[in-house]
Amino acid sequence: MNQAPTASIDITPGKNGDANRSWPVRRGLLLESGPQRGLALAGFVNQLGTAAFLATVPLYALRVIHLSIGQVGLGLSVAGVVGLIAGIPVGHLADRRGPKGIFLITLLIQAVSMTSLLFAHSLWPFVLAVAVTDLAGSSGGAARGPMIRRFGGDEVPKFRSYLRSVAMLAGTFGALAAGAVLQIGSDLAYRAVIFANALTFLGSAAVLVKLPKLHPLPSPREEGRWVALKDKPYVAFVVLDGIMWIQSEVLSFALPLWVVLHTDAPRWFVGLAIALNTVMVVFLQIRTSHGVKDSMVAGRATRRAGLAFLIGMAVIATASGASGWVAVTIMLVGVAIHTVGSLWHAAGSLELRFRLAPAHAQGQYSGVFGMGMGLCYVVAPSLLGLLCVTWGALGWLVMGGVFVAAGLAMPYVIQWAGRSRELADVTA
């Protein structure tokens, strides 16, 4: 196979006191610097509550607020769409005012909006509460991006991979807590999750307030206000990467339906598959990201990921019609291969997300990146439902082919980004 040409793009922070300071990341699972540990701890606390909340909020709305299934779907869909619009302007504000303060404000807003959900007794108060929470959440993600970039120093992909491992671990604990709440099934248990999630936003803010302040980086005077949206190569990267991120919904959405509707495997296999995926990500993500330190290597990692997704999904598709334990064995292999692809994709994606963005506009670019991921989660259920569930085995292969195409296109987008930035340097 001929290798697509790529270009390596170097982004380094400007010299502005703490803005140019480097916080190294250890090769193992422990972080050396206080800011890195603080950001990781804040993320763990936040994700712990969020995972428990997301797993229980539909039933909270159904059984406690007494909404219909259609109303619950409407409320969560509205919240998801509203959340997409805030990332770019708030990211720009974080670039101009400093990310730490903006991030803290979004956490406090989420604490208030989550608490207000306890007093929602009809559709529109529910919609308002979850919409404000999603709006502040996406805003916080855009503000958090510059903090990851600058606290990560020269090891941003490794630091981001560490954060992903921590988030996966927190999500597992949150899901276990949600399972206990669902088993209890009382109104008090559901309300306890809501209140606990509000407290996690405050706990995360309490950790973040102790981190060093990050001052804004100077931007070129001739640069327009919405530079990220005008950066066509970066937008193209976000589109391709958003397509690739649909892979994260394959195991959580498509696989459970596939197991129940198309295979003879026991239903408990779904939990086993998610556990395997979680363990692999927690223990292998940092190792996988080692060496992914430039755009060229990241492009190759993304291309490999697309091929791994196709192979893994093809293997999973063959479980249809197999006997119970044979189906379990086949799908375990497919899940492991798919997870290897997700490790490669995450390593490449997290490198390119920051590598292709100028240091002074990390917040705004993080907002664009977050919009791409948000759209992926909006599209994924319908697309995977059509292909992997309705079409059956053929649909799994088609979806795998989409991942391959996106992965193969990524190096060319990186080359385009390299040329555009070289031209900008010449004309500046």
FIKE-397592 format. One record per residue (C-alpha): x, y, z; residue number from 0; residue in one letter. Coordinates in steps of 0.2 Angstrom, whole numbers, plus 2048, in hexadecimal, padded with zeros to 3 digits. Each point is the difference from the previous one (the first is absolute). Layout:
<sites>
{{X Y Z} NUM 'A'}
...
</sites>
This chain:
<sites>
{{800 800 800} 0 'M'}
{{807 811 7FB} 1 'N'}
{{802 80C 80F} 2 'Q'}
{{7F6 810 7FE} 3 'A'}
{{80C 810 802} 4 'P'}
{{7FE 809 810} 5 'T'}
{{807 80F 808} 6 'A'}
{{806 803 812} 7 'S'}
{{7FA 80F 808} 8 'I'}
{{808 807 810} 9 'D'}
{{7F6 80A 80C} 10 'I'}
{{809 808 80F} 11 'T'}
{{7F8 80C 80D} 12 'P'}
{{805 812 800} 13 'G'}
{{80C 807 80D} 14 'K'}
{{7F5 807 80D} 15 'N'}
{{806 7FB 811} 16 'G'}
{{7F6 7F0 806} 17 'D'}
{{7F9 7FF 7EE} 18 'A'}
{{811 7F9 7FA} 19 'N'}
{{803 7F5 80F} 20 'R'}
{{801 7ED 7FD} 21 'S'}
{{7F8 7F3 80C} 22 'W'}
{{808 7EF 7FB} 23 'P'}
{{7F6 7F0 800} 24 'V'}
{{808 7F0 806} 25 'R'}
{{801 7F1 7F5} 26 'R'}
{{7F6 7F6 80D} 27 'G'}
{{7EF 803 807} 28 'L'}
{{805 80E 80C} 29 'L'}
{{801 812 7FD} 30 'L'}
{{80F 80A 806} 31 'E'}
{{7F9 812 801} 32 'S'}
{{7F3 807 80B} 33 'G'}
{{7F5 808 7F3} 34 'P'}
{{7FF 7F0 7F6} 35 'Q'}
{{7FB 7F6 80F} 36 'R'}
{{7F3 80D 805} 37 'G'}
{{7F8 801 7EE} 38 'L'}
{{800 7ED 800} 39 'A'}
{{7F8 7FF 811} 40 'L'}
{{7F3 80D 7FB} 41 'A'}
{{7FC 7F7 7F1} 42 'G'}
{{7FE 7F0 80A} 43 'F'}
{{7F4 807 80C} 44 'V'}
{{7F6 809 7F2} 45 'N'}
{{7FE 7F0 7F5} 46 'Q'}
{{7FC 7F5 80F} 47 'L'}
{{7F0 80A 803} 48 'G'}
{{7FC 803 7EE} 49 'T'}
{{801 7ED 7FB} 50 'A'}
{{7F4 7FC 80E} 51 'A'}
{{7F4 80E 7FB} 52 'F'}
{{800 7FC 7EE} 53 'L'}
{{7FC 7EE 804} 54 'A'}
{{7F1 804 80B} 55 'T'}
{{7F9 811 7F9} 56 'V'}
{{7F4 7F8 7F4} 57 'P'}
{{7F8 7F5 80E} 58 'L'}
{{800 80F 80B} 59 'Y'}
{{7F6 80A 7F4} 60 'A'}
{{7F4 7F1 7FD} 61 'L'}
{{7FD 7FB 812} 62 'R'}
{{803 80F 80A} 63 'V'}
{{7FB 80F 7F5} 64 'I'}
{{7F3 7F4 7F7} 65 'H'}
{{804 805 7EE} 66 'L'}
{{7FC 7F5 7F1} 67 'S'}
{{80E 7F8 7F7} 68 'I'}
{{7FD 80C 7F1} 69 'G'}
{{802 80F 80C} 70 'Q'}
{{810 7F8 807} 71 'V'}
{{807 7FE 7EF} 72 'G'}
{{7FB 812 7FB} 73 'L'}
{{808 807 810} 74 'G'}
{{811 7F7 7FE} 75 'L'}
{{800 804 7ED} 76 'S'}
{{7FD 812 803} 77 'V'}
{{80E 801 80D} 78 'A'}
{{80C 7F7 7F5} 79 'G'}
{{7FD 80C 7F2} 80 'V'}
{{801 80F 80B} 81 'V'}
{{810 7FA 807} 82 'G'}
{{808 801 7EF} 83 'L'}
{{7FF 813 7FE} 84 'I'}
{{809 806 80F} 85 'A'}
{{811 7F8 7FE} 86 'G'}
{{808 80C 7F3} 87 'I'}
{{7FB 811 807} 88 'P'}
{{804 7FA 812} 89 'V'}
{{811 7F8 7FA} 90 'G'}
{{804 811 7F8} 91 'H'}
{{7FC 809 810} 92 'L'}
{{80B 7F4 809} 93 'A'}
{{80E 804 7F4} 94 'D'}
{{7FE 813 803} 95 'R'}
{{7FC 7FF 813} 96 'R'}
{{80A 7F1 806} 97 'G'}
{{7F8 7EE 800} 98 'P'}
{{801 7FC 813} 99 'K'}
{{7F3 80D 805} 100 'G'}
{{7F4 7FC 7F2} 101 'I'}
{{801 7EE 804} 102 'F'}
{{7FC 803 812} 103 'L'}
{{7F1 80A 7FC} 104 'I'}
{{7F9 7F2 7F4} 105 'T'}
{{802 7F4 80F} 106 'L'}
{{7F6 80B 80C} 107 'L'}
{{7F3 802 7F3} 108 'I'}
{{7FE 7EE 7FE} 109 'Q'}
{{7FF 7FD 813} 110 'A'}
{{7F1 80D 800} 111 'V'}
{{7F7 7F9 7F1} 112 'S'}
{{802 7EE 806} 113 'M'}
{{7F9 805 811} 114 'T'}
{{7F2 808 7F7} 115 'S'}
{{7FB 7EF 7F8} 116 'L'}
{{7FB 7FA 812} 117 'L'}
{{7F2 80D 7FF} 118 'F'}
{{7FA 7FD 7EE} 119 'A'}
{{7EF 7F8 800} 120 'H'}
{{7FB 802 7ED} 121 'S'}
{{807 800 7EF} 122 'L'}
{{807 812 7FD} 123 'W'}
{{809 801 811} 124 'P'}
{{808 7F0 7FC} 125 'F'}
{{805 805 7EF} 126 'V'}
{{807 811 807} 127 'L'}
{{80A 7F7 80E} 128 'A'}
{{808 7F3 7F4} 129 'V'}
{{803 80D 7F2} 130 'A'}
{{809 80C 80C} 131 'V'}
{{80A 7F2 806} 132 'T'}
{{805 7FA 7EF} 133 'D'}
{{804 812 7FB} 134 'L'}
{{80B 803 80E} 135 'A'}
{{808 7EF 7FE} 136 'G'}
{{805 803 7EE} 137 'S'}
{{806 811 805} 138 'S'}
{{80B 7F8 80E} 139 'G'}
{{807 7F4 7F3} 140 'G'}
{{806 80E 7F5} 141 'A'}
{{808 80A 80F} 142 'A'}
{{808 7F0 806} 143 'R'}
{{809 7FD 7EF} 144 'G'}
{{80C 80E 802} 145 'P'}
{{804 7FA 812} 146 'M'}
{{804 7EE 7FA} 147 'I'}
{{80B 808 7F2} 148 'R'}
{{80A 80B 80B} 149 'R'}
{{801 7F5 810} 150 'F'}
{{805 7F2 7F4} 151 'G'}
{{80F 809 7FA} 152 'G'}
{{80A 7F5 7F3} 153 'D'}
{{7F6 7F0 804} 154 'E'}
{{7EE 806 7FC} 155 'V'}
{{7FB 7EF 7F8} 156 'P'}
{{807 7F6 80E} 157 'K'}
{{7F8 80B 80D} 158 'F'}
{{7EF 800 7F7} 159 'R'}
{{801 7ED 7FF} 160 'S'}
{{803 800 812} 161 'Y'}
{{7F0 80B 803} 162 'L'}
{{7F6 7F4 7F4} 163 'R'}
{{805 7F1 80B} 164 'S'}
{{7FB 809 80F} 165 'V'}
{{7F0 805 7F9} 166 'A'}
{{7FC 7EE 7FA} 167 'M'}
{{804 7FA 812} 168 'L'}
{{7F5 80D 808} 169 'A'}
{{7F2 7FB 7F3} 170 'G'}
{{801 7EE 805} 171 'T'}
{{7FE 805 813} 172 'F'}
{{7F2 80C 7FB} 173 'G'}
{{7F7 7F2 7F6} 174 'A'}
{{801 7F4 80F} 175 'L'}
{{7F9 80D 80B} 176 'A'}
{{7F2 803 7F3} 177 'A'}
{{7FD 7ED 800} 178 'G'}
{{7FD 800 813} 179 'A'}
{{7F4 80F 7FE} 180 'V'}
{{7F6 7F7 7F2} 181 'L'}
{{7FF 7F0 80B} 182 'Q'}
{{7F9 80A 80F} 183 'I'}
{{7F4 80A 7F4} 184 'G'}
{{7F9 80C 80D} 185 'S'}
{{7FD 812 7FD} 186 'D'}
{{80C 804 80E} 187 'L'}
{{80E 7F6 7F8} 188 'A'}
{{7FE 809 7EF} 189 'Y'}
{{800 811 809} 190 'R'}
{{810 7FB 809} 191 'A'}
{{809 7FE 7F0} 192 'V'}
{{7FA 811 7FA} 193 'I'}
{{806 808 810} 194 'F'}
{{810 7F6 800} 195 'A'}
{{804 806 7EE} 196 'N'}
{{7FD 812 805} 197 'A'}
{{80D 7FD 80E} 198 'L'}
{{80D 7F9 7F4} 199 'T'}
{{7FF 810 7F6} 200 'F'}
{{804 80A 810} 201 'L'}
{{80E 7F3 805} 202 'G'}
{{808 802 7EF} 203 'S'}
{{800 813 801} 204 'A'}
{{807 7FF 812} 205 'A'}
{{80F 7F6 7F8} 206 'V'}
{{802 80C 7F1} 207 'L'}
{{800 80F 80B} 208 'V'}
{{811 7FB 807} 209 'K'}
{{808 7FF 7EE} 210 'L'}
{{80C 80D 7F9} 211 'P'}
{{7F8 80E 7F7} 212 'K'}
{{803 800 7ED} 213 'L'}
{{801 811 7F8} 214 'H'}
{{7FA 802 7EE} 215 'P'}
{{80C 7FE 7F2} 216 'L'}
{{803 80F 7F3} 217 'P'}
{{7F7 7FD 7F0} 218 'S'}
{{805 808 7EF} 219 'P'}
{{7F9 811 7FD} 220 'R'}
{{7FA 7FC 7EE} 221 'E'}
{{7F7 7F0 805} 222 'E'}
{{7ED 800 800} 223 'G'}
{{7F5 7FD 80E} 224 'R'}
{{7F9 7EE 7FB} 225 'W'}
{{811 7F9 7FA} 226 'V'}
{{7FB 7EE 804} 227 'A'}
{{7F1 800 7F5} 228 'L'}
{{809 808 7F2} 229 'K'}
{{80E 7F3 801} 230 'D'}
{{7FA 7F4 7F2} 231 'K'}
{{80D 7F2 803} 232 'P'}
{{7FC 800 813} 233 'Y'}
{{7ED 7FF 7FC} 234 'V'}
{{803 7F2 7F4} 235 'A'}
{{80A 7F7 80E} 236 'F'}
{{7F2 802 80C} 237 'V'}
{{7F4 7F9 7F3} 238 'V'}
{{80A 7F0 7FD} 239 'L'}
{{804 7FE 812} 240 'D'}
{{7EE 802 805} 241 'G'}
{{7FC 7F2 7F4} 242 'I'}
{{80E 7F5 808} 243 'M'}
{{7F9 804 812} 244 'W'}
{{7F0 7F7 7FB} 245 'I'}
{{80A 7F1 804} 246 'Q'}
{{7FE 804 813} 247 'S'}
{{7ED 7FC 7FE} 248 'E'}
{{803 7F0 7F7} 249 'V'}
{{802 7F6 811} 250 'L'}
{{7F4 80A 80A} 251 'S'}
{{7F2 802 7F4} 252 'F'}
{{801 7F4 7F1} 253 'A'}
{{808 7F1 809} 254 'L'}
{{7F2 7FE 80D} 255 'P'}
{{7F3 800 7F3} 256 'L'}
{{80A 7F4 7F5} 257 'W'}
{{802 7F4 80E} 258 'V'}
{{7ED 800 805} 259 'V'}
{{7F9 800 7EF} 260 'L'}
{{80C 7F7 7F5} 261 'H'}
{{80A 7F3 80A} 262 'T'}
{{7FE 7F2 80C} 263 'D'}
{{80C 807 80C} 264 'A'}
{{7FA 803 812} 265 'P'}
{{7FB 812 804} 266 'R'}
{{80D 801 80E} 267 'W'}
{{80D 800 7F2} 268 'F'}
{{7FD 813 7FE} 269 'V'}
{{807 804 811} 270 'G'}
{{80F 7F4 7FD} 271 'L'}
{{804 809 7EF} 272 'A'}
{{7FF 812 808} 273 'I'}
{{80B 7FA 80E} 274 'A'}
{{80D 7F9 7F4} 275 'L'}
{{800 811 7F7} 276 'N'}
{{802 80A 810} 277 'T'}
{{80E 7F5 806} 278 'V'}
{{809 801 7F0} 279 'M'}
{{7FE 813 7FF} 280 'V'}
{{805 803 812} 281 'V'}
{{810 7F6 7FF} 282 'F'}
{{805 802 7EE} 283 'L'}
{{7FB 812 7FA} 284 'Q'}
{{810 808 807} 285 'I'}
{{80B 7F3 7F9} 286 'R'}
{{7F8 801 7EF} 287 'T'}
{{802 813 800} 288 'S'}
{{812 7FF 803} 289 'H'}
{{80A 806 7F0} 290 'G'}
{{7F0 808 7F9} 291 'V'}
{{809 811 801} 292 'K'}
{{7FD 808 7EF} 293 'D'}
{{7F3 801 7F3} 294 'S'}
{{807 7F4 7F4} 295 'M'}
{{801 7F2 80D} 296 'V'}
{{7EE 805 805} 297 'A'}
{{7FA 7FE 7EF} 298 'G'}
{{807 7EF 7FE} 299 'R'}
{{7F8 7FB 811} 300 'A'}
{{7EF 806 7FA} 301 'T'}
{{802 7F6 7EF} 302 'R'}
{{804 7F0 80A} 303 'R'}
{{7F1 803 80B} 304 'A'}
{{7F4 800 7F1} 305 'G'}
{{807 7F0 7FB} 306 'L'}
{{7FE 7F8 811} 307 'A'}
{{7EE 806 801} 308 'F'}
{{7FC 7F7 7F0} 309 'L'}
{{808 7F0 806} 310 'I'}
{{7F9 801 811} 311 'G'}
{{7EE 804 7F9} 312 'M'}
{{802 7F2 7F3} 313 'A'}
{{804 7F3 80E} 314 'V'}
{{7F1 806 80B} 315 'I'}
{{7F5 7FE 7F1} 316 'A'}
{{804 7EE 7FE} 317 'T'}
{{7F9 7FC 811} 318 'A'}
{{7EE 800 7F9} 319 'S'}
{{7FA 7EF 7FF} 320 'G'}
{{80E 7F8 80A} 321 'A'}
{{7FC 7F7 810} 322 'S'}
{{800 809 811} 323 'G'}
{{812 7FD 806} 324 'W'}
{{807 800 7EE} 325 'V'}
{{7F8 811 7FE} 326 'A'}
{{807 806 810} 327 'V'}
{{812 7FB 7FB} 328 'T'}
{{7FE 808 7EF} 329 'I'}
{{7FA 810 806} 330 'M'}
{{80D 801 80E} 331 'L'}
{{80D 7FF 7F2} 332 'V'}
{{7F7 80D 7F6} 333 'G'}
{{7FE 80C 80F} 334 'V'}
{{812 7FE 804} 335 'A'}
{{805 805 7EE} 336 'I'}
{{7F4 80E 800} 337 'H'}
{{807 807 811} 338 'T'}
{{812 7FF 7F9} 339 'V'}
{{7F9 80B 7F1} 340 'G'}
{{7F8 80C 80D} 341 'S'}
{{811 801 809} 342 'L'}
{{809 805 7F0} 343 'W'}
{{7F2 80C 7FB} 344 'H'}
{{800 809 811} 345 'A'}
{{813 802 800} 346 'A'}
{{800 808 7EE} 347 'G'}
{{7F0 80A 803} 348 'S'}
{{807 808 811} 349 'L'}
{{810 804 7F8} 350 'E'}
{{7F8 808 7F0} 351 'L'}
{{7F3 809 80B} 352 'R'}
{{80E 80B 808} 353 'F'}
{{80E 7FF 7F2} 354 'R'}
{{7F5 807 7F3} 355 'L'}
{{7FA 80F 80B} 356 'A'}
{{80A 80F 803} 357 'P'}
{{805 802 813} 358 'A'}
{{7F8 811 802} 359 'H'}
{{7EF 7F9 7FA} 360 'A'}
{{7FF 7EF 808} 361 'Q'}
{{7EF 804 808} 362 'G'}
{{7F8 805 7F0} 363 'Q'}
{{807 7F1 7F7} 364 'Y'}
{{7FA 7F5 80E} 365 'S'}
{{7EF 807 7FE} 366 'G'}
{{800 7FB 7EE} 367 'V'}
{{807 7EF 804} 368 'F'}
{{7F3 7FD 80D} 369 'G'}
{{7F2 805 7F4} 370 'M'}
{{807 7F2 7F4} 371 'G'}
{{7FF 7F3 80E} 372 'M'}
{{7EF 806 805} 373 'G'}
{{7F9 7FE 7EF} 374 'L'}
{{807 7EF 7FF} 375 'C'}
{{7F6 7FB 810} 376 'Y'}
{{7F0 807 7F8} 377 'V'}
{{803 7F7 7F0} 378 'V'}
{{807 7EF 807} 379 'A'}
{{7F0 7F8 807} 380 'P'}
{{7F6 802 7F0} 381 'S'}
{{80E 7FB 7F4} 382 'L'}
{{806 7F1 80B} 383 'L'}
{{7EE 7FB 802} 384 'G'}
{{7FD 800 7ED} 385 'L'}
{{810 7F7 7FB} 386 'L'}
{{805 7F5 80E} 387 'C'}
{{7EE 7FB 807} 388 'V'}
{{7F5 802 7F1} 389 'T'}
{{80C 7FB 7F2} 390 'W'}
{{808 7F2 80A} 391 'G'}
{{811 7F9 7FC} 392 'A'}
{{801 80A 7EF} 393 'L'}
{{7FD 810 80A} 394 'G'}
{{80F 7FC 80C} 395 'W'}
{{80B 7FF 7F1} 396 'L'}
{{7F9 810 7F8} 397 'V'}
{{803 809 811} 398 'M'}
{{812 7F9 801} 399 'G'}
{{803 806 7EE} 400 'G'}
{{7FB 812 805} 401 'V'}
{{80D 7FF 80E} 402 'F'}
{{80D 7FA 7F3} 403 'V'}
{{7FC 80E 7F4} 404 'A'}
{{801 80E 80E} 405 'A'}
{{810 7F8 806} 406 'G'}
{{808 800 7EF} 407 'L'}
{{7FB 812 7FC} 408 'A'}
{{807 807 811} 409 'M'}
{{813 801 7FA} 410 'P'}
{{7FB 80A 7F1} 411 'Y'}
{{7F6 80C 80B} 412 'V'}
{{810 801 80B} 413 'I'}
{{80A 804 7F0} 414 'Q'}
{{7F4 80E 7FC} 415 'W'}
{{801 807 811} 416 'A'}
{{813 800 7FF} 417 'G'}
{{800 80A 7EF} 418 'R'}
{{7F3 80D 807} 419 'S'}
{{80A 803 80F} 420 'R'}
{{811 802 7F6} 421 'E'}
{{7F7 80C 7F5} 422 'L'}
{{7FA 80A 80F} 423 'A'}
{{811 801 807} 424 'D'}
{{807 806 7EF} 425 'V'}
{{7F3 80E 7FE} 426 'T'}
{{800 805 812} 427 'A'}
</sites>
